[in-house]
Amino acid sequence: AGVDFVVFAPRWLVGEDTFRPPYFHRNVMSEYMGLIDGAYDAKAEGFVPGGGSLHNMMSAHGPDRETFDRASAAELKPQKIEDG
């Protein structure tokens, strides 16, 4: 693909015994991500609307340590993500 585009709409997180933030992964093509509005659930702080990040092909990326620790200890009850 030349370009992939995704929009995260309001949604429910309801999986039991799961790690809910985006997991560590690698892509076969470079990934540029920008945040237009709302919050990004893989970074506790520092990724604000208007910001962006670039991950080159095959470079591993995922949540920061603070987000990982908080998600690992969170009570896993149904949660609605309102702001995408």
C-alpha positions in Angstrom: 0.0 0.0 0.0 1.2 3.5 -0.7 -0.7 5.0 2.2 -2.9 3.5 4.9 -5.2 5.8 6.9 -7.1 5.0 10.1 -9.5 6.9 12.3 -10.1 5.7 15.9 -13.8 6.4 16.6 -15.5 6.2 20.0 -15.5 2.6 21.0 -15.9 0.2 23.9 -13.0 -1.7 25.4 -14.5 -4.8 27.0 -12.0 -7.7 26.6 -11.4 -9.6 29.8 -7.9 -10.2 31.0 -6.4 -8.3 28.2 -3.7 -5.6 27.7 -5.8 -2.8 26.2 -3.3 -0.1 25.0 -1.7 -0.7 21.6 0.8 -3.5 21.9 4.5 -3.5 20.8 4.8 -4.3 17.1 6.8 -3.8 14.0 5.6 -2.9 10.5 7.0 -3.8 7.1 6.6 -0.2 6.0 7.3 3.1 7.8 4.5 4.4 10.0 3.7 8.1 10.5 1.1 8.9 13.1 -0.5 12.2 13.8 -3.0 13.2 16.5 -5.7 15.6 15.4 -7.9 15.7 18.5 -8.3 13.7 21.8 -5.7 11.6 23.6 -3.5 8.7 22.4 -3.8 5.7 24.8 -0.2 4.4 24.3 1.5 7.5 25.7 0.7 8.9 29.1 2.0 12.4 28.3 3.7 14.3 25.7 1.7 13.3 22.6 -0.7 16.3 22.1 -3.1 17.2 19.3 -1.1 18.5 16.4 1.8 16.2 17.3 3.2 13.3 15.2 5.6 10.5 15.4 7.5 8.5 12.8 8.5 4.8 13.1 10.8 3.5 10.4 10.1 0.1 8.9 10.8 -2.9 11.2 11.5 -0.7 14.2 9.6 -1.9 17.3 7.3 0.6 18.9 4.5 0.6 21.5 3.3 2.1 24.8 5.7 4.0 27.1 6.6 2.6 30.5 4.1 4.7 32.5 1.2 3.6 30.2 2.4 -0.1 30.4 2.5 0.0 34.2 -0.8 1.7 34.6 -2.5 -0.7 32.1 -1.0 -3.7 33.7 -2.5 -2.8 37.1 -5.8 -1.4 35.9 -9.2 -2.9 36.8 -10.5 -4.5 33.7 -14.1 -3.4 33.6 -15.8 -2.2 30.4 -14.6 1.2 29.4 -15.8 3.6 26.7 -13.3 5.6 24.8 -15.2 8.7 23.9 -12.6 10.9 22.1 -11.3 8.3 19.6 
